[in-house]
Amino acid sequence: MEAPSHASPEDARFTVRRMTPPEVQIALDWAAAEGWNPGLDDARAFLAADPHGFFIGTWDGGPIGCIAAVAYDERFGFIGLYIVRPGWRGRGFGLRLWNEGMAYLGARNIGLDGVLAQQANYRASGFVLAGRNVRYEGVARASVEPVPATLTLVDAAAVPFSTLLDYDATLFACRRAAFLRDWLTLPHASARVALTGDTMRGFGVIRRCMRGYKIGPLFADDSPAAQALYRALVAEVAGETVFLDVPESNPAAVALAVGHGMTSVFETARMYTRGVPDVPLARVFGVTTFELG
């Protein structure tokens, strides 16, 4: 299907509607084409977070753009997967998608991870910069370093989900039970938990992506717990390319990435509309996902 030479954003041939579940995978394939490298199985967990929060723009019924506007609860939402296909850009279709997503999220505090060059456009919609997240890339290597004697690492399935959810809620803007339940059990993924006795000290998930593997989230009380989790996760995919999205404002997280031979390859601007959530970024060693926060 060829793009029209002249198109008006008001043209009735362009419509915005909610995605069907299979169309979420189309959006992820477009994200892969943009170089964003989503996970192979992300669609399932994304839909669990909010099955009504995914919108697709079509021209004569054919998909040409998309946006995710996930309402986690009544107070917090997240914008992602904001894409207009090449050849269809600059015609106002993206703005129509944006307005649909923003209207759906309404008065919630809305977050996003946007490319740095688009910050001015997001500011025009009320977003304020909170900080930068940096994607690091490296090669997964098995480590001979022992787990600290104070820690025990176990599979996430061995820990009550309520314990995992309570811990996660201290490091995300809201409770995200439906999303987390699916995220911890994705195919081609592994989730590990660090414990001291019965006390949870951190957890991390590594999942297969379109290219390599991505760790996210990597949440931990301190650097030793984060390091132990990182080493355990990458040991499962030794020799593969691995990615970690790090809050730049957490120097221990940056040191972890650099210390494991990773290099920065991409940055985003984390922005919010109604203030920065009260999340202790010193314990966020890896962001869950740029698409949903």
ABEGO torsion letter per residue (X at the ends): XBBBABBBAABAABBBBBBBAAAAAAAAAAAAAAGAGBBAAAAAAAAAABAAABBBBBBGGBBABBBBBBBABAABBBBBGBBBBBGABGAGAAAAAAAAAAAAAEABBBBBBBBAAAAAAAAAAGBBBAEBBBBBBBBBBBBABBBBAABBBBBAAABBAAAAAAAAAAABABBBAAAAAAAAABBGBBBBBBBBEABBAEBBBBBBBABEBBBOBBBBABAAAAAAAAAAAAAAABGBBBBBBBBAABAAAAAAAAAAGBBBABBBBBBBAAEBBBBBAAABABBABAAAX
